[in-house]
Amino acid sequence: MLSLARRPLSAAAMPAGDLLGIHLFQCPDAVGIVAKLSECIASRGGNIHSVDVFVPDDKPIFYSRSEFTYNPRLWPRDELRNDFLNLSRCFSAQSSTVRVPDLDPKYEILVLASKQDHCLFDLLHRWQEGRLPVGINGVISNHDRPQDNHVRRLLQRHGIPYHYLPTTSGNKREQEILELVQGTDFVVLARYMQVLSESFLKAYGKDIINIHHGLLLPSFKGGHPSRQAFNAGVKLIGATSHFVTPELDAGPIIEQMVERVSHRDTLQSFVVKSENLEKQCLAEAIKSYCELRVLPYELKKTVVF
């Protein structure tokens, strides 16, 4: 992977009137892609601050992520989109996405959760503090929570709807869920303990991000995974955030985190460490996705810049 970075790009580092632009690109490898990309940005008064490039050794596929300064007075947003569209056509790109976070609408998401609150509440808390660059359209759960529950109170305070959809083995409420997620950019499973069917995934047609309680997928299946791992005497615990696919807990991995445990840990301290990893791992995966750092790589892999 080639990485060319001048310095971290922040609002303080940019000239007055300039904004941050981000471009994510995937196309067949060819001579001159970086040159054309640079020319496209420079010809409009932009200035590249970082470029990450990856070309696999065994496949001629070009992946890149660029950050650049962008002035909407010199480069109107519609023209920005058209210029990168022409670039993608020039190189027969499989994927080309450009965003200006300070101008473009935030990604709209809907969160699905079951009984456990830790990942859901952590996402809501980060969102409330402005540390999660998304809009939350609602929360769906197959577990009822009383009105005075801390999650329900936070949702009510911000006007975020809570949809209680109890499930059974014969009715997963997928049609109702599908109706509620319409209009979202992607969906997040924050410890949602129901398996979404292949027909649901096809009908939704967009990305779904899940958090898994193990470093190696799929480790310690079933109920009480932390207790299973504790009883097995593991020395490393982890969490994995991945895209949802028809194959259970086997989608392309976005983020993984790990922490060491020992014989000195109690079951309680073990669970606390595990849940903290899950919260951090899921939040980081969502952040990477929104910052255009994630591209599919082969069938079950990702490139994460």
Solvent accessible surface area in square Angstrom, and as a share of the most:
residue,aa,sasa,rsa
1,M,135,0.60
2,L,91,0.45
3,S,69,0.44
4,L,94,0.47
5,A,75,0.58
6,R,142,0.52
7,R,109,0.40
8,P,121,0.76
9,L,26,0.13
10,S,54,0.35
11,A,87,0.67
12,A,102,0.79
13,A,34,0.27
14,M,26,0.12
15,P,83,0.52
16,A,104,0.80
17,G,45,0.43
18,D,27,0.14
19,L,38,0.19
20,L,39,0.20
21,G,0,0.00
22,I,5,0.02
23,H,0,0.00
24,L,8,0.04
25,F,1,0.00
26,Q,20,0.09
27,C,0,0.00
28,P,58,0.37
29,D,59,0.31
30,A,51,0.39
31,V,154,0.88
32,G,32,0.31
33,I,3,0.01
34,V,49,0.28
35,A,66,0.51
36,K,95,0.40
37,L,1,0.00
38,S,41,0.26
39,E,103,0.46
40,C,20,0.12
41,I,1,0.00
42,A,66,0.51
43,S,84,0.54
44,R,75,0.27
45,G,52,0.50
46,G,11,0.10
47,N,66,0.34
48,I,33,0.17
49,H,6,0.02
50,S,21,0.13
51,V,7,0.04
52,D,27,0.14
53,V,12,0.07
54,F,42,0.17
55,V,55,0.32
56,P,8,0.05
57,D,160,0.83
58,D,107,0.55
59,K,85,0.36
60,P,98,0.62
61,I,36,0.18
62,F,8,0.03
63,Y,1,0.01
64,S,0,0.00
65,R,8,0.03
66,S,0,0.00
67,E,23,0.10
68,F,0,0.00
69,T,5,0.03
70,Y,0,0.00
71,N,14,0.07
72,P,45,0.28
73,R,180,0.66
74,L,101,0.50
75,W,1,0.00
76,P,57,0.36
77,R,53,0.19
78,D,86,0.44
79,E,65,0.29
80,L,0,0.00
81,R,116,0.42
82,N,75,0.39
83,D,29,0.15
84,F,4,0.02
85,L,77,0.39
86,N,83,0.43
87,L,14,0.07
88,S,13,0.09
89,R,163,0.59
90,C,83,0.50
91,F,27,0.11
92,S,79,0.51
93,A,27,0.21
94,Q,108,0.48
95,S,34,0.22
96,S,42,0.27
97,T,51,0.29
98,V,18,0.10
99,R,34,0.12
100,V,0,0.00
101,P,58,0.36
102,D,106,0.55
103,L,87,0.43
104,D,21,0.11
105,P,112,0.71
106,K,111,0.47
107,Y,35,0.13
108,E,62,0.28
109,I,0,0.00
110,L,3,0.02
111,V,0,0.00
112,L,1,0.00
113,A,0,0.00
114,S,7,0.04
115,K,141,0.60
116,Q,73,0.32
117,D,31,0.16
118,H,27,0.12
119,C,1,0.01
120,L,0,0.00
121,F,65,0.27
122,D,22,0.11
123,L,2,0.01
124,L,0,0.00
125,H,69,0.31
126,R,48,0.17
127,W,56,0.20
128,Q,66,0.30
129,E,94,0.42
130,G,61,0.58
131,R,119,0.44
132,L,3,0.02
133,P,47,0.29
134,V,1,0.00
135,G,15,0.14
136,I,14,0.07
137,N,60,0.31
138,G,0,0.00
139,V,0,0.00
140,I,1,0.00
141,S,0,0.00
142,N,31,0.16
143,H,62,0.28
144,D,74,0.38
145,R,6,0.02
146,P,87,0.55
147,Q,113,0.50
148,D,99,0.51
149,N,28,0.15
150,H,70,0.31
151,V,0,0.00
152,R,30,0.11
153,R,120,0.44
154,L,5,0.02
155,L,2,0.01
156,Q,95,0.42
157,R,155,0.57
158,H,75,0.34
159,G,63,0.61
160,I,13,0.07
161,P,62,0.39
162,Y,33,0.13
163,H,46,0.21
164,Y,92,0.35
165,L,20,0.10
166,P,56,0.35
167,T,28,0.17
168,T,87,0.50
169,S,112,0.72
170,G,76,0.73
171,N,80,0.41
172,K,71,0.30
173,R,49,0.18
174,E,34,0.15
175,Q,113,0.50
176,E,64,0.29
177,I,1,0.01
178,L,26,0.13
179,E,110,0.49
180,L,60,0.30
181,V,0,0.00
182,Q,108,0.48
183,G,64,0.62
184,T,1,0.01
185,D,58,0.30
186,F,0,0.00
187,V,1,0.01
188,V,0,0.00
189,L,9,0.04
190,A,0,0.00
191,R,16,0.06
192,Y,14,0.05
193,M,100,0.45
194,Q,40,0.18
195,V,89,0.51
196,L,14,0.07
197,S,43,0.28
198,E,86,0.38
199,S,79,0.51
200,F,6,0.03
201,L,24,0.12
202,K,149,0.63
203,A,60,0.46
204,Y,15,0.06
205,G,60,0.58
206,K,100,0.42
207,D,58,0.30
208,I,5,0.03
209,I,0,0.00
210,N,19,0.10
211,I,2,0.01
212,H,8,0.04
213,H,28,0.12
214,G,6,0.05
215,L,56,0.28
216,L,130,0.65
217,L,46,0.23
218,P,57,0.36
219,S,29,0.19
220,F,68,0.28
221,K,132,0.56
222,G,54,0.52
223,G,55,0.52
224,H,138,0.62
225,P,20,0.13
226,S,21,0.14
227,R,122,0.44
228,Q,62,0.28
229,A,9,0.07
230,F,68,0.28
231,N,110,0.57
232,A,67,0.52
233,G,40,0.39
234,V,40,0.23
235,K,107,0.45
236,L,87,0.43
237,I,14,0.07
238,G,4,0.04
239,A,0,0.00
240,T,0,0.00
241,S,0,0.00
242,H,3,0.02
243,F,26,0.11
244,V,32,0.19
245,T,45,0.26
246,P,82,0.51
247,E,95,0.43
248,L,102,0.51
249,D,27,0.14
250,A,27,0.21
251,G,4,0.04
252,P,16,0.10
253,I,66,0.33
254,I,9,0.04
255,E,42,0.19
256,Q,69,0.31
257,M,49,0.22
258,V,78,0.45
259,E,65,0.29
260,R,157,0.57
261,V,4,0.03
262,S,46,0.30
263,H,147,0.66
264,R,200,0.73
265,D,20,0.10
266,T,82,0.48
267,L,49,0.24
268,Q,142,0.63
269,S,38,0.25
270,F,6,0.02
271,V,45,0.26
272,V,77,0.44
273,K,55,0.23
274,S,7,0.05
275,E,45,0.20
276,N,53,0.27
277,L,9,0.05
278,E,6,0.03
279,K,50,0.21
280,Q,84,0.37
281,C,0,0.00
282,L,1,0.00
283,A,4,0.03
284,E,66,0.30
285,A,0,0.00
286,I,0,0.00
287,K,79,0.34
288,S,8,0.05
289,Y,42,0.16
290,C,11,0.06
291,E,42,0.19
292,L,10,0.05
293,R,63,0.23
294,V,17,0.10
295,L,4,0.02
296,P,81,0.51
297,Y,33,0.12
298,E,74,0.33
299,L,158,0.79
300,K,110,0.46
301,K,107,0.45
302,T,25,0.15
303,V,8,0.04
304,V,58,0.33
305,F,30,0.13
